[in-house]
Amino acid sequence: VNGAARTLEEYIAALPQESARPWIRLLHLYQRNGMRKEFEALTVKLNRNFNVEILAWDNETSSGELELVPLAGAAAKAHALEDIPRLRDEIVALWGKPECLGYLENLLRDNRQGKRKGFPLAVAEEILFLIDLAAAHESAR
């Protein structure tokens, strides 16, 4: 666990805005291993670098397992990209076009100097999945 965390931490330190993937993987690693202090520090930094909301550590889940929840403890409005019609429609319109990949990547880039609430983690992970699909589609051309 320590080696994996250290590797991800070093990658993020060297290339903080390269991809949200290592950030999210490190958050999950911290969460699964009870590393609350590290988790809380990282989620704030993630929000400053990517359009992903700040997450809180929740110790009061009924299953006894930790969960990623919005900072205020309130349920996020969007649970999936489908819940954001403007983005969903734009992605559908661009899908298969060369500009789609850039559009998807820009969705996760923080363009408001950390003043944006950000996407819920589930939505950010969907965007990352679509980035992978769009990249695979582009490389297959």
Secondary structure, 3 states (H helix, E strand, C coil): CHHHHHHHHHHHHHCCCCCCHHHHHHHHHHHHCCCHHHHHHHHHHHHHHECECCEEEECCCCCCCCEEEECCCCCCCCCCHHHCHHHHHHHHHHCCCCHHHHHHHHHHECCCCCCCCCECHHHHHHHHHHHHHHHHHHHHC
